[in-house]
Amino acid sequence: MASWMVILESRDTETGERHRDVFEVTPPPEPGRERAVLGQLVRGIHAGALERSFDGAVAVFDEGTRQISASFSVDGRAAERDPGRPGVQGSLFDP
């Protein structure tokens, strides 16, 4: 079974202070639930965080002067966007 991790990287926009945390996700999120899982995890740590964007691979949140990005890693590599999501061009023919 693949090892799913969530990577949280935060930066204080005023001081430049950076922080990085990595959390194991067990079980892996169900397809289509990735955004909700990232949101729950970020708000569990940063209660006042507001989601600013999500592109299918990375969610960005703001909490005061702190900007937080959250993304998945699968077996040590960045998880890719779901090709069925808007903004991502899929393959015309299956390999």
DAVEN-V670634 format. One record per helix or strand of 2 or more residues. SS is the DSSP state (A for helix, B for strand). FROM is the first residue (numbers start at 0). LEN is the number of residues. If there is no record, write none. Layout:
ss->(SS;SS)
from->(FROM;FROM)
len->(LEN;LEN)
This chain:
ss->(B;B;A;B;B;B;B)
from->(3;17;33;49;57;65;76)
len->(9;7;12;5;6;9;2)
